[in-house]
C-alpha cells in the first residue's frame, strides 16, 4: 500500500452486549439505528477477534493494548501504570501504582463505582485531603480525572484486588484486597471513610442530591511497563484521541501524539462531532489516528440500555457520519472499527469473549457475508486469536 494511505482506528468502547429481554432479545447494538456501520459491514471485510488473550481479564487496558498493536501477554503490567504515564508520572523500578477510585458506599454496599461521576475539581480537593491525612512513607496519592486517581507505593504488587465496577450493588466486605499486603491496603481503604465523611465537597454533593465520595477503592496495580514506540513498531506516525487516562497512558508510552479535543469528557456528554473533526485534521499530519469513544462503555456500566443505544447511534450518526465523507476525499484510506470488549448492561461490567470488527476502504474487498454490524449480523465463521496482530492485517491488506 502506498505511503499516502491514511488509517483510522475507531474504538467504541464496550459497544457489544448481551441480548436484553426489554429489547425483545436484541442487544443495544442490534436495536440501535446504525446505517453507516451496517453499510461498512456489508461492503467491507468483517470477522471476530479476541482482543483479550485467554487467561487475562477483559479489561480496557488489556483489550486496547491489543488493538493498538501490542501483545498484552508480553507488555501488560497493570492498568494503574498506564494511567500514571498519562499524568506524566515516571514510576521508579521499585514503585507500584494502584488505581484509586472515589466510590459511593451506602448501607455497606458499593452503589456507585464513580461517586456519581464526580467532577475533577471536586475530586482534586478530596484527593488533596486524603494525601494530607493518609499519605506519607507508605504511599502517596495523585489526583487524576473525575473519579479516577492513583496511589503510589513500593509493595503489594501481588495483592488480589477487585475492580469496583464489577461489584456494584454488592456488599463491600467480601471484596477487600487479599494476599500480599492486603491488610495494609484494606486498612487504607477503611481509613479513607472517616477522612471523606464530613468533607465540604461531600456535604455540598449530598445537599444537591448527588452521590458522595464515601471511600477510596484500590485496584489495577502494576509496575512501569516497557513498550517500544509505535513508530519503531509500525514505521508510522500516529496520534490518539481519547478522554480516558489509560489510553492516553498507552499513547504517551508508545510515542503517540495525544490530541486534545475540547468538550471530550469520556461520558455521555462528550463532543462526538469534535472528536471526528479533530481526527480528520490529525490525518493531515499523521499516517494513522486512533479514535476512542467511552460513552458506550459508561452506559453499560450503569446498566442504562437506552443511554447505550443513544451513544451507539451518536457514534454512527455523528462520528462515522463525519469521518466517512472526510475519508472519502483522501486519495487512499482505510478504517478499522471494533469495540475493545463487551460491556453487559445486565451485569454492569465487562464480559469475556471475541468482538466483531469491520475493515473498510482502499484495497479492501468485501468478505464475511455480513448483513449488518452487530452481534448477529457479523458471521462468527472465523475468530482471530491474536488480537494484537489485527492492526498489522489492516496495514498490509493489498500490499502483495
Secondary structure, 3 states (H helix, E strand, C coil): CCCCCEEEEEEECCEECCCEHHHCCECHHHHCCCHHHHHHHHHCEEEEECCCCCCCCCCHHHHHHHHCCCCHHHHCCCHHHHHHHHCCCCCCCCCEEEEEEEEEEECCEEEECCCCCCCHHHHHHHHHHHHHHHCECCEEEEEEECCEEEEEECCCCCCECCCHHHCCCCEHHHHCCECCCHHHHHHHHHHHHHHHHCCHHHHHHHHCCCCCCCEEEEEEEECCCCCCCHHHHHCCCEEEECCCHHHHHHHHHHCCEECCCCCCCCCCCCCHHHHHHHHHHHCCCCCEEEEEECHHHHHHHCCCHHHHHHHHHHHHHHHHHHHHHHHHCCCCEEEEEECCCEEECCCCEEECCCEEEEEEECCCCCECCCCCCCCCCCCCCCEECCHHHHHHHHHHCCCC
